[in-house]
């Protein structure tokens, strides 16, 4: 069967059909997918739900899986796979103010590490009847459309990324002692150059970026608020409506994402996730 590739939106993403996610892909198909990934930053592969072992094998065609921070989410047999359950199991679990749900905040995975994951692979295992979409914004396109003087001003700036920041609207979950020891604050460039394609993107994680180096907090907050408004403009976004079995692979080097957390209480929302090893941002 010939694989099909078509755009998901003007901003980013392609849908991939006709790919057998269990079989070893043809070399030419894999090269086609990798090129589409670099150009469009997100692949949606239509699939059936995979076992953690098969999911890990599929993700490894795009990079080397790594262990994720939170130990209690790791699969017992395939530890590089994490099981993410965002179901509201009780009425009390869903707050009236949905900004207090951490997933609702825009973010990019792993930026609190010196070498953040370059790619996230996420497969939908259970999907609620309404809500639960994952939203993406293209920070490469956002950088490209900045005025030239803003690009020049931002190009030499760096920012502190922390496991949690006072700027986030919802608190990160509590870590155990080992996890705390692995999450010291790190400094990353505010404009990141993609190590494979060479394109530049605004590297700002609203859930984790705490402050801009060389600025006082008030000045830093003004700049980060400005960047937040810029990169989250609707024209840079794609919202994914999950179908059970969908596999999304996205590029953390030039995308941020968030979740529409307004879905029904008691309806299961569950995914399995793999992170692929990346390099230090430059």
C-alpha positions as CSV (number, residue, x, y, z in Angstrom):
1,X,0.0,0.0,0.0
2,X,1.2,3.5,-0.9
3,X,1.3,5.9,2.0
4,X,-0.6,9.2,1.6
5,X,0.4,12.6,3.0
6,X,-1.8,15.6,3.1
7,X,-1.7,18.9,5.1
8,X,-3.7,19.2,8.3
9,X,-3.7,23.0,8.4
10,X,-2.0,26.0,6.9
11,X,0.1,26.5,10.0
12,X,1.6,23.0,10.5
13,X,1.1,19.3,10.4
14,X,0.4,16.5,7.9
15,X,-1.9,13.4,8.1
16,X,-0.3,10.1,7.1
17,X,-2.5,7.3,5.9
18,X,-1.7,3.8,4.5
19,X,1.2,3.3,6.8
20,X,1.5,-0.1,8.6
21,X,2.6,0.9,12.1
22,X,3.4,-2.7,13.0
23,X,5.6,-3.6,10.0
24,X,9.1,-2.2,9.4
25,X,8.6,0.8,7.1
26,X,10.2,0.9,3.7
27,X,13.3,3.0,3.6
28,X,11.8,5.4,1.0
29,X,8.6,5.8,3.0
30,X,10.6,6.6,6.2
31,X,12.6,9.2,4.3
32,X,9.5,10.7,3.0
33,X,8.0,10.9,6.5
34,X,11.2,12.4,8.0
35,X,11.3,15.1,5.3
36,X,7.6,15.9,5.8
37,X,8.3,16.1,9.6
38,X,11.1,18.6,9.2
39,X,9.0,20.7,6.8
40,X,5.7,20.6,8.7
41,X,6.8,19.8,12.3
42,X,4.0,17.3,13.1
43,X,2.9,13.9,11.7
44,X,-0.5,12.4,12.4
45,X,-0.3,8.7,11.6
46,X,-3.7,7.0,11.5
47,X,-3.2,3.7,13.3
48,X,-4.9,1.2,15.7
49,X,-3.8,1.2,19.3
50,X,-0.4,-0.4,19.7
51,X,1.1,-2.3,22.6
52,X,3.8,-0.3,24.5
53,X,6.5,-2.5,22.9
54,X,5.2,-2.0,19.4
55,X,4.7,1.7,20.0
56,X,8.3,2.0,21.3
57,X,9.6,0.2,18.2
58,X,7.6,2.5,15.9
59,X,8.8,5.7,17.6
60,X,12.4,4.5,17.4
61,X,12.4,4.9,13.7
62,X,12.5,8.6,14.3
63,X,15.0,8.8,17.1
64,X,16.2,7.2,20.3
65,X,13.6,6.9,23.1
66,X,14.5,8.1,26.5
67,X,13.2,7.5,30.0
68,X,10.8,10.2,31.2
69,X,11.0,12.1,34.4
70,X,8.0,10.9,36.4
71,X,8.6,7.4,37.5
72,X,5.0,6.5,38.4
73,X,3.9,7.0,34.8
74,X,6.4,4.6,33.3
75,X,5.0,1.4,31.8
76,X,6.1,-1.6,33.9
77,X,7.4,-3.6,30.9
78,X,8.5,-0.9,28.6
79,X,9.8,1.9,30.8
80,X,10.5,4.4,28.0
81,X,6.7,4.5,27.5
82,X,4.6,6.6,29.9
83,X,0.9,6.1,30.3
84,X,-0.8,9.5,30.7
85,X,-4.3,9.5,32.2
86,X,-6.0,12.9,32.3
87,X,-9.5,11.5,33.0
88,X,-11.6,13.5,35.5
89,X,-12.5,10.6,37.7
90,X,-14.7,12.6,40.1
91,X,-16.6,15.9,40.0
92,X,-14.1,17.4,42.4
93,X,-11.2,16.6,40.0
94,X,-12.5,19.1,37.4
95,X,-12.0,22.7,38.7
96,X,-14.4,25.5,37.8
97,X,-11.3,27.5,36.6
98,X,-9.9,25.2,33.9
99,X,-6.7,27.3,33.7
100,X,-5.8,25.6,37.0
101,X,-5.4,22.3,35.1
102,X,-1.7,22.1,34.2
103,X,-2.3,20.6,30.7
104,X,-4.2,23.7,29.7
105,X,-1.0,25.8,29.7
106,X,1.0,26.2,26.5
107,X,4.3,24.3,26.8
108,X,7.0,22.3,25.0
109,X,8.1,19.0,26.5
110,X,11.3,18.7,28.7
111,X,12.7,22.2,28.4
112,X,13.7,22.1,32.1
113,X,16.5,19.7,31.0
114,X,19.9,20.7,29.5
115,X,19.1,18.4,26.6
116,X,15.3,18.5,26.1
117,X,13.5,15.8,24.1
118,X,13.5,16.8,20.4
119,X,10.3,14.8,19.5
120,X,7.2,13.7,21.4
121,X,5.3,10.6,20.1
122,X,1.8,10.4,21.6
123,X,-0.9,7.8,20.9
124,X,-4.6,8.1,21.8
125,X,-5.8,5.1,23.7
126,X,-9.1,6.5,25.0
127,X,-10.8,9.7,23.8
128,X,-13.7,11.6,25.5
129,X,-16.9,12.4,23.4
130,X,-16.2,16.1,23.5
131,X,-13.2,18.3,24.2
132,X,-9.7,16.9,24.9
133,X,-8.2,18.3,21.7
134,X,-4.4,18.9,21.7
135,X,-3.6,22.4,20.3
136,X,-0.3,23.2,18.6
137,X,1.4,26.5,17.7
138,X,4.2,26.9,15.2
139,X,7.0,29.0,16.8
140,X,9.2,28.8,13.7
141,X,6.5,30.5,11.7
142,X,6.0,33.0,14.5
143,X,9.8,33.8,14.5
144,X,9.8,34.2,10.7
145,X,7.0,36.8,10.8
146,X,8.6,38.9,13.5
147,X,9.8,42.4,12.4
148,X,13.5,42.3,11.6
149,X,14.4,44.6,14.5
150,X,12.6,42.3,17.0
151,X,14.6,39.3,15.6
152,X,17.8,41.2,16.1
153,X,16.9,42.1,19.6
154,X,15.9,38.6,20.6
155,X,18.7,36.6,18.8
156,X,21.3,37.1,21.6
157,X,18.9,36.6,24.6
158,X,18.7,33.6,26.9
159,X,16.1,32.6,29.5
160,X,15.9,30.4,32.6
161,X,13.7,27.3,32.3
162,X,12.6,25.7,35.6
163,X,10.5,22.6,36.4
164,X,7.9,25.1,37.7
165,X,7.6,28.9,37.5
166,X,5.6,31.5,39.2
167,X,4.5,32.6,35.7
168,X,2.5,29.4,35.1
169,X,-1.2,29.5,35.9
170,X,-1.2,26.0,37.4
171,X,1.3,24.3,39.6
172,X,3.4,21.4,38.4
173,X,3.0,18.1,40.3
174,X,5.2,17.4,43.2
175,X,8.4,15.5,42.5
176,X,10.1,12.9,44.7
177,X,13.6,13.5,45.9
178,X,15.3,11.7,42.9
179,X,13.2,13.6,40.4
180,X,14.0,16.9,42.2
181,X,17.7,16.2,41.9
182,X,17.3,15.8,38.1
183,X,15.5,19.1,37.5
184,X,17.9,22.0,38.3
185,X,17.2,25.2,36.5
186,X,18.8,25.5,33.0
187,X,19.5,28.3,30.6
188,X,18.4,28.1,27.0
189,X,18.6,30.6,24.1
190,X,15.3,32.5,23.5
191,X,15.8,31.9,19.8
192,X,16.7,28.3,19.0
193,X,18.3,27.1,15.7
194,X,17.0,23.7,14.6
195,X,19.9,21.3,14.6
196,X,18.6,19.4,11.5
197,X,16.9,21.9,9.3
198,X,18.7,25.1,10.4
199,X,15.5,27.1,10.8
200,X,15.0,29.4,13.8
201,X,12.2,29.4,16.3
202,X,11.1,31.2,19.4
203,X,12.0,28.8,22.2
204,X,9.6,29.9,24.9
205,X,7.8,27.5,27.2
206,X,5.0,29.4,29.1
207,X,4.8,26.6,31.7
208,X,8.5,26.5,32.4
209,X,10.3,29.7,31.2
210,X,10.8,31.7,34.3
211,X,12.7,34.8,33.3
212,X,15.0,36.4,30.7
213,X,18.6,36.7,31.6
214,X,20.0,40.2,32.2
215,X,16.6,41.7,32.9
216,X,14.8,42.5,36.1
217,X,11.6,40.5,36.7
218,X,9.2,43.3,35.6
219,X,11.1,43.9,32.4
220,X,11.4,40.1,31.8
221,X,7.6,39.6,32.3
222,X,6.7,42.3,29.9
223,X,8.9,40.7,27.2
224,X,7.6,37.1,27.9
225,X,4.0,38.3,27.9
226,X,4.6,40.0,24.5
227,X,6.1,36.8,23.1
228,X,3.2,34.7,24.5
229,X,0.7,36.8,22.7
230,X,2.7,36.6,19.5
231,X,3.3,32.9,19.3
232,X,-0.2,31.9,20.3
233,X,-2.0,33.8,17.6
234,X,-4.7,31.7,15.9
235,X,-2.9,31.8,12.5
236,X,0.0,29.8,14.0
237,X,-2.2,27.1,15.5
238,X,-3.6,23.6,14.6
239,X,-6.1,21.8,16.9
240,X,-6.1,18.1,16.7
241,X,-9.3,16.2,17.2
242,X,-8.3,12.8,18.5
243,X,-9.4,9.5,17.0
244,X,-8.5,6.4,19.1
245,X,-5.3,5.0,17.7
246,X,-3.9,8.3,16.3
247,X,-0.2,8.7,16.7
248,X,1.1,12.2,16.7
249,X,4.8,12.9,16.4
250,X,5.7,16.6,16.9
251,X,8.9,18.6,17.0
252,X,9.5,20.2,20.4
253,X,12.2,22.4,18.9
254,X,9.7,24.6,17.0
255,X,6.2,23.8,18.4
256,X,4.4,24.4,21.6
257,X,1.2,22.6,22.6
258,X,-1.7,22.7,25.1
259,X,-4.8,20.7,25.8
260,X,-8.5,21.7,25.8
261,X,-9.2,20.3,29.2
262,X,-13.0,20.9,29.0
263,X,-14.2,17.3,28.6
264,X,-16.8,15.3,30.5
265,X,-16.3,14.0,34.0
266,X,-15.9,10.3,34.0
267,X,-15.1,9.9,30.3
268,X,-11.7,8.4,29.9
269,X,-8.9,10.3,28.3
270,X,-5.7,8.3,28.1
271,X,-2.6,8.3,26.0
272,X,0.8,6.6,25.8
273,X,3.9,8.7,25.2
274,X,7.5,8.4,24.2
275,X,10.1,11.2,24.2
276,X,13.0,11.0,21.8
277,X,16.5,12.2,22.8
278,X,17.6,15.7,21.7
279,X,20.6,17.9,21.9
280,X,21.3,21.1,23.9
281,X,19.5,24.0,22.3
282,X,21.7,26.6,20.4
